[in-house]
Amino acid sequence: MKKIKVLIGKPGLDGHDRGAKVISKALMEVGYEVIYTGIRRTPEEIVKMAIEEDVDAVGLSCLSGAHLDLFKKVSELLKEKGKDVLLFGGGIIPKEDIEILKNYGFKKIFTPDSSIKEIIDFLDNEFKSKVTN
Amino acid sequence: MNLNQKSLIDGILEGDRLIIGKAISLIENGEKEGFTLLKEIYPLKKDIFVLGITGPLGVGKSTFIDKIIEKLTDEFDKIGVLLCDPSSPISGGAFLGDRLRLKTKNENVFIRSMATRTFPYGISPSLPFIIDLFSASPYRNIIVETAGIGQGDVSIKNFSHLTLVLFSPLLGDEIQFLKGGLMEISDILIVTKGDYDIAEPFYKTLKNSISIFYNDLIPVYMISSSNGFGIDDVYNEIMKKRLDLFSSDKYLEREKIRRLETFKYLLKELYTKKMIEKIEKEGDFKEIEEGKINIYQKILDIIS
């Protein structure tokens, strides 16, 4: 039976991961297999994990303001290594950056006013055809 | 990328990270393609060394692996790491949180997390098959970490060449060490969190019990993964036992067990699943739920 695997990643020096943990747990509760990277990972480490774990989606969290550089790097490395994956992100992200991140390949960016349900609905919608059970 | 069988096999033989990652998923998801692949690579297998790491939850298995891996990468070209964590019995999902402890950036280490998919005994039901997959790849020195386990969870022994059992201090008194199960599968016993004062008395109790009940045949170490205490000693013991394994009949004996147990798992995994699906399709599940079928008669009909 196919399980949808999601990597929740914390790139860069941002040490705040309560949100990433809460989202990881929430995704587990609705049936996703979630791999949590832990804090202070480099884009290279996150991409290596995404490949080895063969995940279907990578969600990045950043609260420090370094999202433009870090998210872009992760997206570029995934492409370079040939890993095709759904990208989404979240954190303290100014409205004007959302479009930029979408251009980097991030399908959806969640901000502090997003509910957990919105994140679950987004993934469920993306993967509903892939789940057999 | 079009992943046909040939390129899958070549990728595995060459150690292609992307392809091994995908191949594991095929097997984990129980897809026929995965088992066809295993059939093809079975004759290409080479000797593999599996180091099993087990113990209750929170004793420091992943943190210990983080330390020992630094030493193993000095000795071996490629290392595979398989990390099992429990699935949710409610949703079927999982929070796989082992690899966050592993800080290695070494490109020669391949790490994969595996949910137990509600399989008991602390291992993923596909673990035996994934070990076979790795034995055709360059990653032939493997570390397997079980999910946090209890006293009777001994399955890891069947698939490891060396089993390390980790305990944290205050885990129990000598009565626990008299019981069957976990103690009997230990090749090396490790008391973790040795930087705490409470560790030393526990270590002494354990060591004393091993001396009396096991004739001192199981080496016991106290370590601290946070300050590095005892890690070198455990590493040397692993290497000593590994050498002993390969320079005697012990390796072949272990391999015999692993092969047969892997076959039994195949039967359990695939054959049982097929039977369940068949019976469900015939509509008998509903009647079983409602008590309309004598389940013992049913099973006698099936096995006769």
Interface residues (C-beta under 8 A of the other chain):
Chain A: M1 K2 K3 K5 S24 K25 L27 M28 E29 V30 G31 Y32 E33 V34 I35 Y36 T37 G38 T42 E44 E45 K48 M49 I51 E52 E53 D54 K81 G82 K83
Chain B: M1 R17 L18 I20 G21 K22 I24 S25 E28 N29 G30 E31 S87 S88 I90 S91 G92 G93 A94 F95 L96 G97 R99 L100 R101 K105 E107 F110 I111 R112 S113 A115 R117
